[in-house]
Structure formats: C-alpha cells, structure tokens
Amino acid sequence: MKIILRREDYNRMYEHAKANVPEEACGLIAGKELEDGTRKITKVYLLENIDHSNEHFSIDPKEHLAAIKNMRANGLLPFGNWHSHPETPSRPSEEDKRLANDSRATYMIFSLEHEDEPVLNAFHIEGNDGERTVRKEELEII
C-alpha cells in the first residue's frame, strides 16, 4: 500500500516528536483513500502520550475520541497511528507488534535516533498473537 503525506504534516510530526524527547510522541492519521487504493493523509493529530515513557505510548482516551469525532465530521477515514522512537530505529518494536490489533491500520514510526537524520516509515502489521507479519509500506512525502 502507498501512503502520501504532505511535507507540512511531516514537519508538524517531527516538531511534536522533538518537543516530547525523551518521551515517545504519538498521534493519529486520517485522510482519503484514492481510487488506486493509495492512502492520502490529509490530517495528522498530535496527541499526548499519557504514559510519559521513552519506550511506549498510550493515547489519552478523551483526545482519541475527539480526534475520531473530528474525522467523522470532516469525512475522513481513520488510517492508523504514528509515534516516535526517540532512541531507536524506525521499525516496530516487539511491543509495537504485540499491540498492533488492527490489520487495516497503518502504523507510522518517526525515529529520532540520529538527531540530524530523522527517519519516518510506515508499516502494515497483521497476524495473530503468536506470529505477526510486518511489511513496510511505500511512503511518499510531497
């Protein structure tokens, strides 16, 4: 699957991730599905990590609900979530894989491991509790 993200949204995610170091930053992504199945992200939600941890995140339930209501009100499809890895690469951790419960979702991970070279990747994660399959999705920043 191909994901399209606007440069301005990439920049907002990056700034939110940097502002939350040493903790993981998090949020949701939403948009429109194009005729060819490409997911065009038109709205990025910057939310609070209520765990205040550098190894995992939990989205504030009230912010999560408000974001979903906003998506519905604006005719957007919920595509998934994003979070940062302040100290590790842009790939799903074992916990990320274990908690990836929606096989339709896109999971984006913004690595700040190398401060001068941030990396954002998108992933599709599916499978049962015993075995998860991770596939990198094509990400185009426009």
VMD Tcl script that builds the backbone (N, CA, C; Angstrom):
set m [mol new atoms 426]
animate dup $m
set s [atomselect $m all]
$s set {name element resname resid chain x y z} {
  {N N MET 1 A 0.842 -1.178 0.000}
  {CA C MET 1 A 0.000 0.000 0.000}
  {C C MET 1 A 0.888 1.243 0.000}
  {N N LYS 2 A 0.416 2.255 -0.702}
  {CA C LYS 2 A 1.149 3.511 -0.770}
  {C C LYS 2 A 0.475 4.538 0.143}
  {N N ILE 3 A 1.314 5.287 0.839}
  {CA C ILE 3 A 0.853 6.345 1.734}
  {C C ILE 3 A 1.434 7.666 1.228}
  {N N ILE 4 A 0.608 8.691 1.155}
  {CA C ILE 4 A 1.073 10.022 0.782}
  {C C ILE 4 A 0.901 10.937 1.985}
  {N N LEU 5 A 1.968 11.658 2.310}
  {CA C LEU 5 A 1.974 12.582 3.450}
  {C C LEU 5 A 2.516 13.920 2.976}
  {N N ARG 6 A 1.821 14.990 3.329}
  {CA C ARG 6 A 2.301 16.330 2.961}
  {C C ARG 6 A 3.518 16.697 3.800}
  {N N ARG 7 A 4.434 17.422 3.197}
  {CA C ARG 7 A 5.652 17.860 3.884}
  {C C ARG 7 A 5.300 18.650 5.148}
  {N N GLU 8 A 4.285 19.489 5.098}
  {CA C GLU 8 A 3.924 20.289 6.276}
  {C C GLU 8 A 3.466 19.391 7.433}
  {N N ASP 9 A 2.790 18.291 7.129}
  {CA C ASP 9 A 2.384 17.360 8.184}
  {C C ASP 9 A 3.588 16.586 8.720}
  {N N TYR 10 A 4.495 16.214 7.812}
  {CA C TYR 10 A 5.752 15.585 8.244}
  {C C TYR 10 A 6.463 16.511 9.231}
  {N N ASN 11 A 6.556 17.789 8.867}
  {CA C ASN 11 A 7.243 18.758 9.734}
  {C C ASN 11 A 6.552 18.908 11.088}
  {N N ARG 12 A 5.224 18.902 11.098}
  {CA C ARG 12 A 4.479 19.004 12.365}
  {C C ARG 12 A 4.750 17.787 13.249}
  {N N MET 13 A 4.762 16.609 12.648}
  {CA C MET 13 A 5.044 15.382 13.396}
  {C C MET 13 A 6.460 15.438 13.969}
  {N N TYR 14 A 7.399 15.862 13.144}
  {CA C TYR 14 A 8.791 15.948 13.579}
  {C C TYR 14 A 8.942 16.918 14.748}
  {N N GLU 15 A 8.322 18.077 14.649}
  {CA C GLU 15 A 8.411 19.066 15.728}
  {C C GLU 15 A 7.771 18.543 17.008}
  {N N HIS 16 A 6.643 17.846 16.877}
  {CA C HIS 16 A 5.970 17.266 18.048}
  {C C HIS 16 A 6.852 16.189 18.680}
  {N N ALA 17 A 7.473 15.376 17.833}
  {CA C ALA 17 A 8.364 14.319 18.334}
  {C C ALA 17 A 9.559 14.932 19.066}
  {N N LYS 18 A 10.166 15.951 18.466}
  {CA C LYS 18 A 11.318 16.605 19.102}
  {C C LYS 18 A 10.926 17.250 20.429}
  {N N ALA 19 A 9.762 17.880 20.458}
  {CA C ALA 19 A 9.303 18.576 21.662}
  {C C ALA 19 A 9.042 17.612 22.817}
  {N N ASN 20 A 8.786 16.350 22.505}
  {CA C ASN 20 A 8.465 15.366 23.538}
  {C C ASN 20 A 9.651 14.525 23.991}
  {N N VAL 21 A 10.809 14.691 23.356}
  {CA C VAL 21 A 12.007 13.951 23.772}
  {C C VAL 21 A 12.278 14.275 25.234}
  {N N PRO 22 A 12.561 13.305 26.099}
  {CA C PRO 22 A 12.951 11.932 25.802}
  {C C PRO 22 A 11.781 10.952 25.699}
  {N N GLU 23 A 10.552 11.426 25.807}
  {CA C GLU 23 A 9.390 10.537 25.727}
  {C C GLU 23 A 8.984 10.304 24.277}
  {N N GLU 24 A 8.254 9.220 24.042}
  {CA C GLU 24 A 7.666 8.993 22.732}
  {C C GLU 24 A 6.526 9.980 22.539}
  {N N ALA 25 A 6.424 10.521 21.339}
  {CA C ALA 25 A 5.277 11.344 20.945}
  {C C ALA 25 A 4.316 10.424 20.191}
  {N N CYS 26 A 3.058 10.849 20.085}
  {CA C CYS 26 A 2.103 9.988 19.399}
  {C C CYS 26 A 0.968 10.801 18.800}
  {N N GLY 27 A 0.195 10.137 17.960}
  {CA C GLY 27 A -0.952 10.776 17.345}
  {C C GLY 27 A -1.660 9.821 16.409}
  {N N LEU 28 A -2.616 10.360 15.685}
  {CA C LEU 28 A -3.408 9.589 14.730}
  {C C LEU 28 A -3.239 10.190 13.343}
  {N N ILE 29 A -3.550 9.383 12.322}
  {CA C ILE 29 A -3.508 9.842 10.940}
  {C C ILE 29 A -4.841 9.517 10.283}
  {N N ALA 30 A -5.291 10.430 9.407}
  {CA C ALA 30 A -6.576 10.246 8.732}
  {C C ALA 30 A -6.508 10.892 7.356}
  {N N GLY 31 A -7.435 10.517 6.511}
  {CA C GLY 31 A -7.452 11.124 5.187}
  {C C GLY 31 A -8.454 10.476 4.266}
  {N N LYS 32 A -8.094 10.459 2.993}
  {CA C LYS 32 A -8.958 9.933 1.935}
  {C C LYS 32 A -8.233 8.807 1.206}
  {N N GLU 33 A -9.005 7.816 0.810}
  {CA C GLU 33 A -8.444 6.731 0.007}
  {C C GLU 33 A -8.685 7.060 -1.461}
  {N N LEU 34 A -7.623 7.051 -2.252}
  {CA C LEU 34 A -7.726 7.348 -3.675}
  {C C LEU 34 A -8.205 6.112 -4.434}
  {N N GLU 35 A -8.597 6.299 -5.684}
  {CA C GLU 35 A -9.166 5.206 -6.482}
  {C C GLU 35 A -8.241 4.000 -6.593}
  {N N ASP 36 A -6.920 4.254 -6.611}
  {CA C ASP 36 A -5.977 3.144 -6.750}
  {C C ASP 36 A -5.616 2.487 -5.420}
  {N N GLY 37 A -6.296 2.897 -4.333}
  {CA C GLY 37 A -6.042 2.323 -3.021}
  {C C GLY 37 A -4.999 3.075 -2.210}
  {N N THR 38 A -4.367 4.069 -2.812}
  {CA C THR 38 A -3.397 4.894 -2.090}
  {C C THR 38 A -4.100 5.639 -0.971}
  {N N ARG 39 A -3.445 5.702 0.175}
  {CA C ARG 39 A -3.982 6.462 1.303}
  {C C ARG 39 A -3.311 7.827 1.343}
  {N N LYS 40 A -4.111 8.864 1.137}
  {CA C LYS 40 A -3.598 10.239 1.193}
  {C C LYS 40 A -3.953 10.816 2.560}
  {N N ILE 41 A -2.925 11.025 3.375}
  {CA C ILE 41 A -3.142 11.576 4.707}
  {C C ILE 41 A -3.404 13.078 4.563}
  {N N THR 42 A -4.561 13.506 5.043}
  {CA C THR 42 A -4.903 14.923 4.958}
  {C C THR 42 A -4.995 15.572 6.340}
  {N N LYS 43 A -4.910 14.751 7.382}
  {CA C LYS 43 A -4.963 15.299 8.739}
  {C C LYS 43 A -4.109 14.430 9.655}
  {N N VAL 44 A -3.217 15.093 10.366}
  {CA C VAL 44 A -2.379 14.437 11.371}
  {C C VAL 44 A -2.770 15.014 12.718}
  {N N TYR 45 A -3.042 14.139 13.659}
  {CA C TYR 45 A -3.422 14.548 15.010}
  {C C TYR 45 A -2.216 14.362 15.926}
  {N N LEU 46 A -1.845 15.433 16.632}
  {CA C LEU 46 A -0.743 15.407 17.577}
  {C C LEU 46 A -1.347 15.255 18.963}
  {N N LEU 47 A -1.164 14.096 19.584}
  {CA C LEU 47 A -1.831 13.791 20.840}
  {C C LEU 47 A -0.824 13.567 21.964}
  {N N GLU 48 A -1.344 13.486 23.179}
  {CA C GLU 48 A -0.484 13.318 24.353}
  {C C GLU 48 A -0.234 11.840 24.641}
  {N N ASN 49 A 1.016 11.523 24.933}
  {CA C ASN 49 A 1.380 10.190 25.405}
  {C C ASN 49 A 1.184 10.199 26.921}
  {N N ILE 50 A 0.088 9.628 27.384}
  {CA C ILE 50 A -0.214 9.688 28.816}
  {C C ILE 50 A 0.663 8.748 29.636}
  {N N ASP 51 A 1.441 7.888 28.968}
  {CA C ASP 51 A 2.390 7.034 29.687}
  {C C ASP 51 A 3.677 7.788 30.029}
  {N N HIS 52 A 3.940 8.863 29.307}
  {CA C HIS 52 A 5.159 9.657 29.519}
  {C C HIS 52 A 6.388 8.760 29.607}
  {N N SER 53 A 6.543 7.913 28.581}
  {CA C SER 53 A 7.620 6.926 28.547}
  {C C SER 53 A 8.435 7.082 27.264}
  {N N ASN 54 A 9.689 6.672 27.320}
  {CA C ASN 54 A 10.511 6.674 26.114}
  {C C ASN 54 A 10.469 5.316 25.407}
  {N N GLU 55 A 9.701 4.362 25.939}
  {CA C GLU 55 A 9.645 3.022 25.361}
  {C C GLU 55 A 8.268 2.605 24.869}
  {N N HIS 56 A 7.232 3.326 25.225}
  {CA C HIS 56 A 5.893 3.005 24.751}
  {C C HIS 56 A 4.983 4.223 24.894}
  {N N PHE 57 A 3.800 4.108 24.314}
  {CA C PHE 57 A 2.851 5.215 24.382}
  {C C PHE 57 A 1.439 4.705 24.576}
  {N N SER 58 A 0.627 5.545 25.178}
  {CA C SER 58 A -0.820 5.367 25.242}
  {C C SER 58 A -1.437 6.718 24.945}
  {N N ILE 59 A -2.415 6.715 24.050}
  {CA C ILE 59 A -3.091 7.952 23.679}
  {C C ILE 59 A -4.159 8.265 24.704}
  {N N ASP 60 A -4.235 9.528 25.090}
  {CA C ASP 60 A -5.269 9.990 26.015}
  {C C ASP 60 A -6.642 9.633 25.423}
  {N N PRO 61 A -7.474 8.871 26.139}
  {CA C PRO 61 A -8.776 8.442 25.589}
  {C C PRO 61 A -9.674 9.609 25.168}
  {N N LYS 62 A -9.665 10.701 25.912}
  {CA C LYS 62 A -10.502 11.855 25.542}
  {C C LYS 62 A -10.014 12.487 24.244}
  {N N GLU 63 A -8.683 12.601 24.087}
  {CA C GLU 63 A -8.131 13.151 22.845}
  {C C GLU 63 A -8.407 12.202 21.680}
  {N N HIS 64 A -8.324 10.906 21.940}
  {CA C HIS 64 A -8.587 9.905 20.904}
  {C C HIS 64 A -10.019 10.029 20.395}
  {N N LEU 65 A -10.962 10.101 21.319}
  {CA C LEU 65 A -12.369 10.231 20.949}
  {C C LEU 65 A -12.630 11.533 20.198}
  {N N ALA 66 A -12.045 12.627 20.660}
  {CA C ALA 66 A -12.216 13.925 19.992}
  {C C ALA 66 A -11.669 13.867 18.564}
  {N N ALA 67 A -10.535 13.191 18.370}
  {CA C ALA 67 A -9.949 13.068 17.032}
  {C C ALA 67 A -10.869 12.250 16.123}
  {N N ILE 68 A -11.411 11.142 16.629}
  {CA C ILE 68 A -12.323 10.309 15.831}
  {C C ILE 68 A -13.571 11.102 15.450}
  {N N LYS 69 A -14.114 11.873 16.388}
  {CA C LYS 69 A -15.279 12.711 16.086}
  {C C LYS 69 A -14.932 13.741 15.014}
  {N N ASN 70 A -13.735 14.322 15.093}
  {CA C ASN 70 A -13.290 15.294 14.102}
  {C C ASN 70 A -13.156 14.638 12.729}
  {N N MET 71 A -12.619 13.418 12.691}
  {CA C MET 71 A -12.500 12.694 11.419}
  {C C MET 71 A -13.874 12.503 10.800}
  {N N ARG 72 A -14.813 12.021 11.600}
  {CA C ARG 72 A -16.174 11.774 11.091}
  {C C ARG 72 A -16.817 13.063 10.592}
  {N N ALA 73 A -16.668 14.132 11.356}
  {CA C ALA 73 A -17.274 15.415 10.988}
  {C C ALA 73 A -16.695 15.951 9.682}
  {N N ASN 74 A -15.463 15.580 9.366}
  {CA C ASN 74 A -14.798 16.077 8.160}
  {C C ASN 74 A -14.729 15.045 7.034}
  {N N GLY 75 A -15.440 13.926 7.209}
  {CA C GLY 75 A -15.489 12.909 6.164}
  {C C GLY 75 A -14.166 12.211 5.916}
  {N N LEU 76 A -13.334 12.099 6.951}
  {CA C LEU 76 A -12.027 11.467 6.813}
  {C C LEU 76 A -12.065 10.027 7.313}
  {N N LEU 77 A -11.236 9.205 6.730}
  {CA C LEU 77 A -11.108 7.818 7.175}
  {C C LEU 77 A -9.967 7.709 8.185}
  {N N PRO 78 A -10.180 7.003 9.286}
  {CA C PRO 78 A -9.068 6.780 10.215}
  {C C PRO 78 A -8.116 5.754 9.604}
  {N N PHE 79 A -6.854 6.138 9.412}
  {CA C PHE 79 A -5.876 5.247 8.784}
  {C C PHE 79 A -5.017 4.510 9.795}
  {N N GLY 80 A -4.840 5.070 10.987}
  {CA C GLY 80 A -3.978 4.419 11.968}
  {C C GLY 80 A -3.354 5.427 12.907}
  {N N ASN 81 A -2.145 5.094 13.362}
  {CA C ASN 81 A -1.492 5.990 14.311}
  {C C ASN 81 A -0.029 6.180 13.940}
  {N N TRP 82 A 0.574 7.121 14.638}
  {CA C TRP 82 A 2.007 7.346 14.481}
  {C C TRP 82 A 2.588 7.569 15.868}
  {N N HIS 83 A 3.846 7.234 16.013}
  {CA C HIS 83 A 4.541 7.548 17.255}
  {C C HIS 83 A 6.037 7.663 16.971}
  {N N SER 84 A 6.728 8.221 17.911}
  {CA C SER 84 A 8.164 8.406 17.722}
  {C C SER 84 A 8.953 7.381 18.526}
  {N N HIS 85 A 10.135 7.124 18.044}
  {CA C HIS 85 A 11.134 6.345 18.768}
  {C C HIS 85 A 12.296 7.300 19.017}
  {N N PRO 86 A 12.368 7.887 20.223}
  {CA C PRO 86 A 13.410 8.879 20.483}
  {C C PRO 86 A 14.830 8.326 20.449}
  {N N GLU 87 A 14.983 7.013 20.700}
  {CA C GLU 87 A 16.331 6.451 20.841}
  {C C GLU 87 A 16.580 5.222 19.980}
  {N N THR 88 A 15.594 4.796 19.208}
  {CA C THR 88 A 15.721 3.551 18.451}
  {C C THR 88 A 15.286 3.765 16.995}
  {N N PRO 89 A 15.599 2.805 16.115}
  {CA C PRO 89 A 15.275 2.952 14.688}
  {C C PRO 89 A 13.775 3.006 14.403}
  {N N SER 90 A 13.470 3.410 13.174}
  {CA C SER 90 A 12.091 3.492 12.695}
  {C C SER 90 A 11.638 2.124 12.220}
  {N N ARG 91 A 11.359 1.263 13.192}
  {CA C ARG 91 A 10.808 -0.056 12.908}
  {C C ARG 91 A 10.010 -0.487 14.142}
  {N N PRO 92 A 8.992 -1.316 13.941}
  {CA C PRO 92 A 8.159 -1.718 15.075}
  {C C PRO 92 A 8.946 -2.526 16.108}
  {N N SER 93 A 8.812 -2.126 17.350}
  {CA C SER 93 A 9.391 -2.898 18.446}
  {C C SER 93 A 8.505 -4.124 18.678}
  {N N GLU 94 A 8.958 -5.026 19.519}
  {CA C GLU 94 A 8.138 -6.193 19.845}
  {C C GLU 94 A 6.811 -5.747 20.465}
  {N N GLU 95 A 6.861 -4.725 21.317}
  {CA C GLU 95 A 5.621 -4.212 21.921}
  {C C GLU 95 A 4.722 -3.590 20.859}
  {N N ASP 96 A 5.308 -2.834 19.924}
  {CA C ASP 96 A 4.512 -2.248 18.834}
  {C C ASP 96 A 3.782 -3.343 18.076}
  {N N LYS 97 A 4.473 -4.431 17.781}
  {CA C LYS 97 A 3.857 -5.541 17.051}
  {C C LYS 97 A 2.757 -6.194 17.888}
  {N N ARG 98 A 3.024 -6.400 19.153}
  {CA C ARG 98 A 2.051 -7.053 20.038}
  {C C ARG 98 A 0.771 -6.227 20.165}
  {N N LEU 99 A 0.912 -4.901 20.164}
  {CA C LEU 99 A -0.240 -4.028 20.364}
  {C C LEU 99 A -0.925 -3.609 19.059}
  {N N ALA 100 A -0.410 -4.049 17.930}
  {CA C ALA 100 A -0.997 -3.701 16.628}
  {C C ALA 100 A -2.199 -4.605 16.374}
  {N N ASN 101 A -3.364 -4.171 16.805}
  {CA C ASN 101 A -4.556 -5.013 16.767}
  {C C ASN 101 A -5.462 -4.782 15.568}
  {N N ASP 102 A -5.143 -3.806 14.723}
  {CA C ASP 102 A -5.997 -3.508 13.573}
  {C C ASP 102 A -5.224 -3.795 12.295}
  {N N SER 103 A -5.573 -4.874 11.618}
  {CA C SER 103 A -4.840 -5.276 10.416}
  {C C SER 103 A -5.078 -4.328 9.240}
  {N N ARG 104 A -6.031 -3.410 9.357}
  {CA C ARG 104 A -6.279 -2.426 8.303}
  {C C ARG 104 A -5.481 -1.149 8.526}
  {N N ALA 105 A -4.882 -1.009 9.696}
  {CA C ALA 105 A -4.224 0.242 10.075}
  {C C ALA 105 A -2.829 0.380 9.478}
  {N N THR 106 A -2.432 1.624 9.332}
  {CA C THR 106 A -1.060 1.978 9.019}
  {C C THR 106 A -0.430 2.449 10.320}
  {N N TYR 107 A 0.754 1.947 10.602}
  {CA C TYR 107 A 1.489 2.324 11.803}
  {C C TYR 107 A 2.751 3.057 11.360}
  {N N MET 108 A 2.816 4.344 11.681}
  {CA C MET 108 A 3.960 5.150 11.277}
  {C C MET 108 A 4.877 5.354 12.484}
  {N N ILE 109 A 6.188 5.232 12.234}
  {CA C ILE 109 A 7.170 5.386 13.308}
  {C C ILE 109 A 8.227 6.392 12.868}
  {N N PHE 110 A 8.388 7.419 13.704}
  {CA C PHE 110 A 9.323 8.515 13.454}
  {C C PHE 110 A 10.520 8.318 14.375}
  {N N SER 111 A 11.667 7.966 13.806}
  {CA C SER 111 A 12.865 7.755 14.614}
  {C C SER 111 A 13.675 9.041 14.735}
  {N N LEU 112 A 14.047 9.334 15.973}
  {CA C LEU 112 A 14.947 10.451 16.263}
  {C C LEU 112 A 16.278 9.922 16.784}
  {N N GLU 113 A 16.553 8.660 16.476}
  {CA C GLU 113 A 17.773 8.009 16.964}
  {C C GLU 113 A 19.012 8.822 16.602}
  {N N HIS 114 A 19.065 9.307 15.372}
  {CA C HIS 114 A 20.164 10.167 14.918}
  {C C HIS 114 A 19.572 11.557 14.709}
  {N N GLU 115 A 19.859 12.452 15.626}
  {CA C GLU 115 A 19.213 13.767 15.669}
  {C C GLU 115 A 19.243 14.498 14.335}
  {N N ASP 116 A 20.347 14.400 13.613}
  {CA C ASP 116 A 20.466 15.133 12.349}
  {C C ASP 116 A 19.883 14.367 11.163}
  {N N GLU 117 A 19.388 13.155 11.392}
  {CA C GLU 117 A 18.806 12.344 10.320}
  {C C GLU 117 A 17.531 11.656 10.795}
  {N N PRO 118 A 16.434 12.400 10.984}
  {CA C PRO 118 A 15.184 11.751 11.395}
  {C C PRO 118 A 14.684 10.831 10.279}
  {N N VAL 119 A 14.027 9.749 10.675}
  {CA C VAL 119 A 13.525 8.771 9.699}
  {C C VAL 119 A 12.064 8.471 10.029}
  {N N LEU 120 A 11.216 8.569 9.014}
  {CA C LEU 120 A 9.805 8.214 9.165}
  {C C LEU 120 A 9.495 7.074 8.213}
  {N N ASN 121 A 8.921 5.996 8.743}
  {CA C ASN 121 A 8.485 4.862 7.940}
  {C C ASN 121 A 7.052 4.513 8.298}
  {N N ALA 122 A 6.389 3.861 7.350}
  {CA C ALA 122 A 5.020 3.379 7.559}
  {C C ALA 122 A 5.025 1.862 7.449}
  {N N PHE 123 A 4.212 1.217 8.296}
  {CA C PHE 123 A 4.194 -0.241 8.343}
  {C C PHE 123 A 2.763 -0.765 8.389}
  {N N HIS 124 A 2.621 -1.966 7.867}
  {CA C HIS 124 A 1.389 -2.738 7.971}
  {C C HIS 124 A 1.735 -3.947 8.839}
  {N N ILE 125 A 0.950 -4.172 9.876}
  {CA C ILE 125 A 1.219 -5.275 10.801}
  {C C ILE 125 A -0.046 -6.119 10.910}
  {N N GLU 126 A 0.105 -7.412 10.709}
  {CA C GLU 126 A -1.057 -8.288 10.848}
  {C C GLU 126 A -0.624 -9.644 11.366}
  {N N GLY 127 A -1.613 -10.433 11.725}
  {CA C GLY 127 A -1.350 -11.773 12.233}
  {C C GLY 127 A -1.976 -11.965 13.594}
  {N N ASN 128 A -1.824 -13.190 14.094}
  {CA C ASN 128 A -2.403 -13.491 15.400}
  {C C ASN 128 A -1.389 -13.217 16.501}
  {N N ASP 129 A -1.791 -13.487 17.722}
  {CA C ASP 129 A -0.926 -13.185 18.863}
  {C C ASP 129 A 0.402 -13.931 18.817}
  {N N GLY 130 A 0.416 -15.109 18.226}
  {CA C GLY 130 A 1.646 -15.885 18.196}
  {C C GLY 130 A 2.653 -15.388 17.172}
  {N N GLU 131 A 2.164 -14.904 16.050}
  {CA C GLU 131 A 3.062 -14.513 14.966}
  {C C GLU 131 A 2.512 -13.280 14.257}
  {N N ARG 132 A 3.330 -12.257 14.169}
  {CA C ARG 132 A 2.941 -11.031 13.489}
  {C C ARG 132 A 3.822 -10.842 12.259}
  {N N THR 133 A 3.199 -10.410 11.184}
  {CA C THR 133 A 3.917 -10.102 9.953}
  {C C THR 133 A 3.980 -8.596 9.804}
  {N N VAL 134 A 5.188 -8.084 9.579}
  {CA C VAL 134 A 5.392 -6.650 9.403}
  {C C VAL 134 A 5.835 -6.416 7.965}
  {N N ARG 135 A 5.149 -5.495 7.306}
  {CA C ARG 135 A 5.502 -5.127 5.936}
  {C C ARG 135 A 5.641 -3.607 5.868}
  {N N LYS 136 A 6.741 -3.164 5.331}
  {CA C LYS 136 A 6.948 -1.725 5.154}
  {C C LYS 136 A 6.062 -1.238 4.017}
  {N N GLU 137 A 5.391 -0.122 4.221}
  {CA C GLU 137 A 4.545 0.456 3.197}
  {C C GLU 137 A 5.317 1.565 2.481}
  {N N GLU 138 A 4.978 1.784 1.219}
  {CA C GLU 138 A 5.605 2.862 0.465}
  {C C GLU 138 A 5.100 4.189 1.012}
  {N N LEU 139 A 6.020 5.080 1.337}
  {CA C LEU 139 A 5.672 6.394 1.885}
  {C C LEU 139 A 6.237 7.467 0.996}
  {N N GLU 140 A 5.353 8.318 0.488}
  {CA C GLU 140 A 5.773 9.436 -0.346}
  {C C GLU 140 A 5.447 10.734 0.390}
  {N N ILE 141 A 6.460 11.562 0.571}
  {CA C ILE 141 A 6.262 12.863 1.210}
  {C C ILE 141 A 6.270 13.905 0.108}
  {N N ILE 142 A 5.144 14.643 0.003}
  {CA C ILE 142 A 5.012 15.620 -1.090}
  {C C ILE 142 A 5.006 17.051 -0.582}
}
mol reanalyze $m
mol bondsrecalc $m
mol representation Tube
mol addrep $m
